[in-house]
Amino acid sequence: MNTNPVFEAPPGPHLRSDTDWTALTETLQSHGSAVLAQLLSAAECESLVKLYPQISHFRSRVVMARHSFGRGEYQYFNYPLPGLVQALRATLYPRLVGVANRWNEAMGIDVRFPPEHADFLARCHAAGQTRPTPLLLQYAEGDYNCLHQDLYGEHVFPLQLAVLLSRPHEDFTGGEFVLTEQRPRMQSRPEVVPLAQGDAVIFAVHHRPVQGSKGFYRVNMRHGVSQLRSGQRHTLGVIFHDAQ
């Protein structure tokens, strides 16, 4: 169990000043996902990829095929998180907390989230969710990630992001990020989200509210990665709640 989490974020990353956060949050509200272009620079992406072989940064490694999760592998970071990963959590959470609270209100969920990520983490840790959840994923030719949800305990922040660290069509082909949406009494709707190196997709962890004729109802969301046709692909996953 971790007893010394890092709550204070170091400087960075630099969020683009031309990002239209109003439009982005409106897209999240209406669509359940949104792309934050060029969140990380090429150099920042490469620095994170270079961490993957350095096992001292990680608390555990998962080989997907052993658990029928797909093919490929990923590693969960340990505390203290790398500065860039910690900064992403602390910087983006306040931008997303308004959407999270509106979603819970619309879905009739009583939980409300505090304005700062440090306070939310303190809530998680008080409930025994003390293990960090940000992770690096690595895929090679033929690998894929089955559709899933990243739920790790009672306290779940309803939004997360995935940052593509590799270059499509140069480092790898295939390996598209996929979202599915399951509305009541309807077949699932799939969506492929095109990403460039450094782009982040923000999306629903579990479910989101959709306006119907009789008010809001919950739509179930899952995400995954299609099969790589060639090369190697790395992704950073940023989840805002910690795990039991």
N, C-alpha and C positions, 0 to 999 in steps of 0.2 A: 504494500500500500504506500502511495506517495504521501509524504508528510511535509513536503516543502515546495508546493506549487508556486509558479511565478505568475503573479497577477499584474504587475506593472509592465506595460509595453515599452520597448525601446523605440527610438525614432524610426519612422518609415512604416510601411512603404508609402511612397508619394502617390496619393490618389489624383488622377487627372483632374485638372481644374475645369475642363470642358465637359465633364460627365454630367448629364442631365438626370439628377437623382429623382426628380419629380416624375419624369417620364419612365425611368427604370422601375420605380416603386409602383407606378400605375400598371406597367406591364406585368409585374409580379402579381398584383391584385387580380388582373383580368385573365392571366395566362398560366400562372403557377411557376414560371421560370423567366429568366432574363439573362442576357449576356453582358458582362462588363468587359469591354474590349481593352486589351493591352494593360491589364492590371499589373503584370510583372514584365520587366524588361527581359531581353534574351539572356543577359548576363545573370540576372536573378534566377531565371529558370535553370540555367546551367549549374549555378551554385547549388541549387536544391538537388538536382539529379546526382551531383557528385557526392552527396551525403549518403546515397543508398547503400554503398558497400561498407559504410562506417557504422558498425553495429552498436557502438557506444551511444549513438543518438536514439536508439529505438528500444522499446520495452518488449516487443513481440513481433514475430514474423508468421504470416499465414500463407500457406501454399493452397491456392483455391481448390485444386482438384481433390485434395484430401477431404474436403468438406462438401463437395458437390456444389461449390460456389461458381464454378467455371474453370478457366485455366489462366495461369499467371500467378502473381504473388503480390503481397503488400506488407508493409511494416508500419506499426504504430509508433509514433514518436514517444519518447520518454520526457518527463520534466527534468530539467528546464528545457522548454522548447527552443529550437533555433530562433534567433531574434526576428527573422523575417516572418516566420510562421506565427509567432506570438503577436507580432504587430498586426498581421492580417486579422486575426481573431479580434483583437481589441479595437481596431480601427473600423472594421466593417459591421460589427455587432450594433453599434449605436445607429448606423444607417438603416439597419433592417428591423430594429426592435419595434418600430411603429407598425410595420406590416404584420409582424408576429402577433402583436396585441390586438390589432383589428381582426385578424383571422380568428383568434380564439374567441373574441366577442361575437363574431358572426356565427361561429359554430356552437355557441352556447357553452364554451369551456371557461371555467372560472379563473384559471391561472393567468396572471399577468406577469410580464417580464420587466425587471428593473432597467433603467436607462444605460447602465454601464456593465460591460461584460464581467468585470471583476466581481461585482455583486451577484451576478447570476452564477458564476463559478462557485462562489462561497455557498450559495444555496445547494448546488449539486454536491459539493464536498460534505456539507452538513448531513446530507442524506446518504452518504456512503459512496457517491459517484466521484471517485478520486483519480481514476486513471485517465490520462489524456487520450483524446480520440483523433487528432490530426494524423494523417497518414500519407505515405508515399506508395504509389502503385506502380508496378513494373509489368509490362506485357511484351512478349516476343511473338514471332510468327505463329499463327494458329491459336493464340490466346484470346480469351473473351471473358466478360464479367456478366453473370446472370442477373436478371432483374431482381432488385432487392430494396430494402429500406434500412437506414442506419439508426436503429433504435437501441439504446444501451442502458436504459433504466427508466425510472419514473419521470425524471425531469428531462424533457426533450424540447430543445429550441426548434421551431418548425421550419427553419430555413438553413441550408448549408450551401457550400460551393465546391466546385471542382475546377482546378486550374490546369490547363494543358501545358506541360513543360517541354514537350517535344515538337518538332516541325512536321506538320502533315505533308505528305508527298516527298519529303526529303529524308527524315528519320524513319518514317513508317508510312504504310498505306493501309486502308481499312480502319478499324478501330474507332468507329464513330460513337460519340456519346448519344445515348438513347434514353428518352423518357416515355413512360406510358401513363395514361390516365384512365381510371376505371370509374365511370359514372353508374349509379344504380340502374339495374335492369338494361344496361347497354354493353356492347362489346368494347374492349379496351381500345383506346386511341393512341397509336405510337407517334413519336416525333423524334427526328434526328436533328441534333443541334450542332451546326458547323462551328468549329473553333480553330483559331490560329494559335501559334505559340504565344503564351502569356495571357490569353483570354481566359476569363472565368465564367462559368455558367452558375447562376444562383437559382436554386430550385427547392421545391417542397420536400421535406424529409419524409413525411408520412401522408398527410392529407391536407386539402385546402378547401375553403368555402367557395361555392358557386351559387349565384343567384338563380333561383327557380321561380315558378309562378306562385309558390306558397312560402316563399322565403328562401333562406340559404340552406343548402345541404352539403354534405361532405363528399369530396371526390378523393379516391385513393390514388396515390402516386407511387411509382417505382422508377428506378433508374438502373442503367447498366452500360456496357460497352460491347459493340459488335466485334466480330472476329477480326484480328489483324491479318492482313494478307502478306505483309512483309515488314521487316525492320523491327524496331523496338520503340515502345511508347511509355513515357512516364507521366504521371499525373499527381498533383497534390490535392488531397481532400481536406477541406477545413470544415469540421463539425464543431459547433459552439457549445454543446453539452459534453460533459465527461462521462466516463463509463463506470459501472459498478465493478 
